[in-house]
């Protein structure tokens, strides 16, 4: 994001400004900036579409985080392209066609998928192992909570 906007991102306010600038650069209706560490215990991503939200989750104690960005973007695309409820592997039936999830829901589900994948990552070789590519999440603890400010995402759910 810093390369796109041309300024360093050192605070939540910088993230907000960067997302606004990126959104204005093209035809994007949604911007997701990931990776803000609100504390040593909470990781937050910033989602800007018609609204803005901070998506917060407890950090997972794992070094197996290789591929989280690629997994997140692929999961979002898969959910948006999916069938029943937007989840791949569930084909629509005649009663639920065109019920795919919106971008905000796709991001939340995909963040839960990556969070679960970090928890299930395995070591391969030396250094950080890949994030686990598992099933779609069903544990409520894997899902982020959304708040209007980054401060609200730092406390308990």
SULBEL-V569983 format. One record per helix or strand of 3 or more residues. SS is the DSSP state (h for helix, s for strand). FROM is the first residue (numbers start at 0). TO is the last residue. Records with the same first field share a line. If there is no record, write none. Layout:
SS=FROM-TO ; FROM-TO
This chain:
h=1-4 ; 11-24 ; 67-80 ; 83-85 ; 102-118 ; 139-141 ; 150-152
s=30-36 ; 41-47 ; 51-57 ; 144-146
